[in-house]
């Protein structure tokens, strides 16, 4: 027992010193989905890196992280069916808006000129109770500092939803999103070994958009 406690203490110390978000828990979550943006348990960070010191993907690629927690509220309705929408700052040309109603969350990417694209998560979660993770991972080509700001071409976010039949355990997948003029989900990476790495590979070499329905 003493050895186990010492191992846990060592693990906690290493996480506290890491400059990256802690590694994601790649097992299935078992608790109920809570979709309140500013008042819920922390969801594991998406694709935070099995090895915080590695690129975690294709040669010449890197990740930049942004928070999806405590983002400013831009719309809210408290009568009848409560509704709220927040907008989160990001390191790239897209802002992220997350709307929550009836314990279900949707994500919209807002590009230059205010062009908005809602991610098609209905075909993944089936309209069940859902919530996004607390961290967004942006993927792009590594560029020298003199070349300008980081310009991501892909996004990875965690998406948790209540599996069917209710009350089945919660499912938690990593969504790989291709950016550009028409952003879309290209893969939903299920829990398992190297979930982070699989999500990065899907984001770095995207296939066709997943069906919306």
C-alpha positions in Angstrom: 0.0 0.0 0.0 2.9 2.4 0.9 4.4 1.8 -2.6 1.1 2.5 -4.3 0.7 5.8 -2.4 4.3 6.8 -3.3 3.6 6.1 -7.0 0.4 8.2 -6.9 2.3 11.1 -5.3 5.0 10.9 -7.9 2.4 11.0 -10.7 0.6 14.0 -9.2 3.9 15.8 -8.9 4.9 15.2 -12.5 1.5 16.4 -13.8 1.7 19.6 -11.7 5.1 20.4 -13.3 4.0 19.8 -16.9 3.6 22.8 -19.2 0.9 21.0 -21.2 -2.6 20.0 -20.1 -2.6 16.5 -18.3 -2.9 13.4 -20.5 -6.4 12.5 -21.3 -8.2 9.6 -19.6 -8.7 7.3 -22.5 -11.2 5.0 -20.8 -15.0 5.3 -21.1 -16.5 7.8 -18.7 -19.2 6.3 -16.5 -20.9 9.3 -14.9 -23.9 11.4 -16.3 -23.2 14.1 -18.8 -23.3 17.6 -17.3 -23.5 20.3 -19.9 -23.4 23.5 -17.7 -20.4 25.4 -19.2 -19.4 27.2 -16.0 -20.6 24.8 -13.3 -19.7 21.2 -14.0 -17.0 18.7 -13.2 -13.8 19.0 -15.3 -13.9 16.9 -18.5 -10.6 15.3 -19.5 -8.6 17.6 -21.8 -8.8 16.5 -25.4 -5.6 15.2 -27.1 -3.4 16.7 -24.5 -0.6 14.3 -25.5 0.4 10.9 -24.3 4.0 12.3 -24.2 3.8 16.1 -23.4 7.3 16.5 -24.9 6.5 15.1 -28.3 4.9 16.5 -31.4 2.3 13.8 -31.2 1.7 13.5 -34.9 3.1 14.0 -38.4 6.6 15.5 -38.9 6.4 19.2 -38.9 3.1 19.4 -37.1 2.4 20.8 -33.7 -0.4 21.5 -31.3 -1.6 24.7 -29.6 -4.2 24.5 -26.9 -7.0 26.9 -25.9 -9.5 26.8 -23.0 -13.2 26.2 -23.4 -13.9 26.9 -19.7 -15.5 30.1 -18.3 -15.9 31.7 -21.7 -17.9 35.0 -21.9 -21.7 34.5 -22.2 -23.0 36.2 -25.4 -26.7 35.0 -25.2 -28.9 33.6 -22.4 -32.5 32.9 -21.9 -33.8 31.9 -18.4 -37.6 31.6 -19.1 -39.3 28.4 -20.2 -36.4 26.3 -21.6 -33.1 27.7 -20.3 -30.5 28.5 -23.1 -27.1 29.9 -23.0 -24.3 30.5 -25.5 -20.6 31.4 -24.8 -17.8 32.5 -27.1 -14.3 31.3 -26.5 -11.1 33.0 -27.7 -8.7 30.8 -29.8 -5.2 31.0 -31.2 -6.4 30.8 -34.8 -8.8 32.6 -37.2 -11.9 30.8 -35.7 -13.8 31.7 -32.6 -15.7 28.8 -30.8 -19.3 29.3 -29.7 -20.8 26.6 -27.5 -24.6 26.7 -26.9 -26.3 24.7 -24.2 -30.0 23.9 -23.9 -31.8 21.0 -22.2 -28.4 19.5 -21.1 -27.3 19.3 -24.7 -24.3 21.2 -26.2 -23.6 22.3 -29.8 -20.4 23.9 -31.1 -20.2 26.5 -33.8 -17.0 27.7 -35.5 -17.1 31.4 -36.5 -14.5 32.3 -39.2 -13.5 35.5 -40.9 -16.3 37.8 -41.7 -18.6 36.1 -39.2 -19.1 33.0 -41.3 -20.6 30.4 -38.9 -20.5 26.6 -39.2 -22.2 24.4 -36.6 -20.5 21.0 -36.2 -22.7 18.1 -37.1 -22.6 16.2 -33.8 -26.2 14.9 -34.0 -25.1 11.9 -36.0 -22.6 11.0 -33.3 -24.5 11.6 -30.1 -27.9 10.9 -31.5 -29.4 13.9 -29.8 -28.6 12.6 -26.3 -27.4 14.7 -23.3 -24.0 15.9 -24.3 -21.1 18.2 -23.3 -17.7 19.3 -24.8 -14.4 19.0 -23.0 -12.6 21.9 -21.4 -9.7 22.2 -23.9 -9.5 22.6 -27.6 -6.4 21.3 -29.4 -5.5 23.1 -32.6 -3.2 21.3 -35.2 -1.1 23.1 -37.8 2.3 23.1 -39.5 5.2 24.2 -37.4 6.5 27.6 -38.7 9.5 29.7 -37.8 8.6 32.7 -35.6 9.5 35.0 -38.4 6.9 33.4 -40.6 4.0 34.8 -38.7 1.3 33.6 -36.3 0.3 30.0 -35.9 -2.4 29.1 -38.4 -4.2 25.8 -37.6 -5.9 23.7 -40.2 -7.5 21.2 -37.8 -9.2 21.0 -34.5 -9.6 18.3 -31.9 -12.2 18.5 -29.1 -13.6 16.0 -26.7 -17.4 15.2 -27.0 -19.2 13.2 -24.3 -22.7 12.0 -24.6 -25.2 9.7 -22.9 -25.1 6.4 -24.7 -28.2 4.4 -25.6 -30.1 2.6 -24.2 -30.5 4.9 -21.2 -28.9 4.6 -18.6 -25.9 3.1 -20.4 -22.5 4.5 -19.5 -21.5 7.8 -20.9 -19.4 7.7 -24.1 -16.5 10.1 -24.7 -15.0 10.5 -28.2 -12.4 12.8 -29.7 -13.7 14.7 -32.7 -11.2 15.5 -35.4 -12.4 18.6 -37.3 -11.1 19.8 -40.7 -11.0 23.6 -40.8 -11.0 25.8 -43.9 -14.0 27.6 -45.6 -16.4 24.7 -44.7 -15.3 23.1 -41.4 -16.5 19.6 -40.7 -16.0 16.6 -38.5 -13.9 14.0 -40.3 -13.5 11.4 -37.5 -14.9 10.5 -34.1 -12.2 8.6 -32.2 -13.5 6.1 -29.7 -11.8 5.4 -26.4 -8.9 3.0 -26.4 -5.1 2.8 -26.6 -3.5 5.9 -28.0 -6.8 7.7 -28.5 -4.9 11.0 -28.6 -2.5 9.9 -31.3 -5.3 8.4 -33.4 -7.2 11.7 -33.2 -4.1 13.6 -34.3 -3.5 11.3 -37.3 -7.1 11.8 -38.4 -6.8 15.6 -38.0 -3.4 15.7 -39.9 -4.6 13.6 -42.8 -8.3 14.3 -43.0 -10.7 12.2 -45.0 -14.2 13.1 -46.1 -16.7 14.8 -43.8 -18.8 12.5 -41.7 -22.5 12.2 -42.5 -24.5 14.9 -40.8 -27.5 12.7 -39.9 
